[in-house]
Each structure stands twice: as C-alpha cells, then as structure tokens.
Amino acid sequence: MDIRIGNGYDVHALAPGLPMWLGGVRIPSENGFVAHSDGDVAIHALCDALLGCLALGDIGHLFPDTSDEWKGVDSKLLLSRVVALVHEKGYAVGNVDVTIALQKPKLAPHIADMRRTLAGILGVTEDRVSVKATTTERLGFVGRCEGCEVWATALLITK
C-alpha cells in the first residue's frame, strides 16, 4: 500500500457583516471572512493538505483568486474538485485532521456538523475526520479577533 501525507495552512482576515463559513458549515457570527471565495479557511487548508499529499501545488494554483470564475464560490465545490483529483491519481482519503484557531465565536457546537459535512465530501466516515477548535488566549491576530488560521493534515492511501 502506498500512503501519502500532506499539510495545509490558511489564514483569512475577519470583517463585520460578512458570512462565516468553516468546514462547510455557516457559523452564526457578527464577523465573517474577507476572501475572494466564500472564505472557508478550514476547507482551504484541507484542500492544500490533500494537494500536498500528491505534490500538486496549492489551492491558489488550481483556483486563483484573480479569476472571476472562483469569485464567491462555495468552498465545498473546491474541495469536491480536489477530492476528484485525488481519486484520478489512484488514491482515497485515509483520514484528515483540521485545527481551527479562532478567538470567537466558540465552535464546539458546530464541530459535529463540520465533521459530517467534510466526511460527505471526502467520501469517508465521520470517524476519519477530526476537527478541533482552539483560541490563542487573546494573543496575536487571532486573539485580537482580526482573523482565523487553520492547519490541516491529510493521509491518502491507494485505492
């Protein structure tokens, strides 16, 4: 069996009046992400992790933020396209692990929905999708509620 591991990282700034999408789930919040797409920083980091497994570049290479085609796009569509590439290359998702750093709002009530949503797109059971949330104890740009950062790790296995 051939296995591949990849890591992804993404950051988006927060601004009032914008929607907040994380892990494919709309999160009630007074602030949302400044972005060319819907700004789902968790899915963007996960896409980069999956692409990294296969040395296929990053999300900006496949879906450039200079293209009108991707303006306002639902990031779940981006993830489904990346998963299709994974399958085309002869791999399947083994498991993924996503860590979201966001000071507020609290994400615990939404993690089960994120896991369920991501699992459906990835074509795996929920027990293969880990989503964790943390704050930065009010330190740095995350702690000042200026933005959100996400780290993701993915493991691919041959089909």
N, C-alpha and C positions, 0 to 999 in steps of 0.2 A: 504494500500500500504506500502510495506517495502522499505525503502531507505537506501543506504549506501554511506558514504563519505570517500574518501581516498586522501592522499597527496603523492606526489613523488618528489624526488630531485635527480639530477645527475650533474656531472661535467666531462668535458674532457679537456685535455691539447690541445693546438694548436701547429702545426709544419708546416713549409713551405713544399709545394709540395704535400700535401695530399688533398683529396676532402673534401668539407664541405657539409654535409647533415644536414638539420634542418627541422623538421616537414614533412619529406618525400620528400623534395624539394632540389635539388642540387643548392647551392648558389655559385655564382662566387666569388672566393677569392684566394689570394695567399697562405693562410694558411688553413689547414683542421684539423680534429680531430684525435688525437692519440688514437687508440682503437683496440680492438680485432675484433669487428664487423665493420660496416660502420661508427660507432661513432655518430649516430644521437642522440645527447644528449636530444633533445626535446622529441623524441619518447621514449627514455629510461625512462625519468622522468614520462611520461604519462603512460607507462606500470606499473611502480611502484605505481602510484596513483590508477590505476584500480585494481591491485593486492591487494593493501592495503585496498580497499573497502571490499574485501572478506577475508581478513586475510590469503592470500595465499603466503605470503613471498614477495620476491623481484625478479627483473629480473635476478640477478646473480644466484639465486637459480634455476630458471627454465632454464636459458640459460647460463651456466657457461662459463667464459672467459678462462677456462682451457681446453675446449673441441674444438677439430678441427672441429666438426660439425657446430659450430657457427662462425668460423673464416671468416671474411669478409662478413658476412651475411647482407642482406638488412634488416634494422630495421623495415621496413613496414611489413615484414613477421613475425617478433617477435610480433608486435602489433596485427596483424590479429590472431595470435595464442592466445594471451591474451584475445582478444575480444571473441574468440570461447569459452574459459574457462568461461568468464562472462556469455555467453548465456547458457552454460551447467549447470551453477549454478542457472539458472532461472531468470537472470537479463538482463536488457538492459541499455545502456548508456543514462542517462538523459541529462547531459551536462559535458563539460570539460573546464578548464581554464589553459592556459600554459603561463608562463612568462619566457622569454629568456633574460639573461644578457650577452651581448656581446659588446665589445667596437667598433669593426669594423669587417666586413663591415656593413653598415646600412641595416636593414632588412625590413623596411617599404615596399619596392617594392615587397617583396616576401610573405607577410603575407596572402594575399588573396589566393595564391596558396597553402600555408601550410594549411589554414583552409579547403579548398576544398579537398585536399588530405587526411587529417585526418578524415574529415567527411565521406568520402567514405569508409575508412577502419572501422570506428566506427559504420557505418550504421545509421547515423543521418544526419539531415540537417545542413547546414553551420551555421545557427543561434544558434546552440547548441555547437559550437566550438569557443572558444575565444583564440586567440594567440596575445600576446603582447610582444614587444621588448623594452629593455632599455639598457642604458650604465651604468657604475658605475662612471661616471665623472672622469675617469682615475685613480680611486682608486683601490687598491688591485690587485690580479692576473688577474681579468677580465680587469681592467683598463690599466694594463701593456701589454695587448694582449697576455697573457700567456695561457688563457683558457676561457671557457664558462661555465656558470651554468644555470640550468633551474629548475623552480619549477612548479609543475602541481597539479591540484586538479580535482578530478572526482566525479561525483554523479551518482550512479546506482539506478535504480528503478526496481521493479518486473515487469516481462512481463505480 
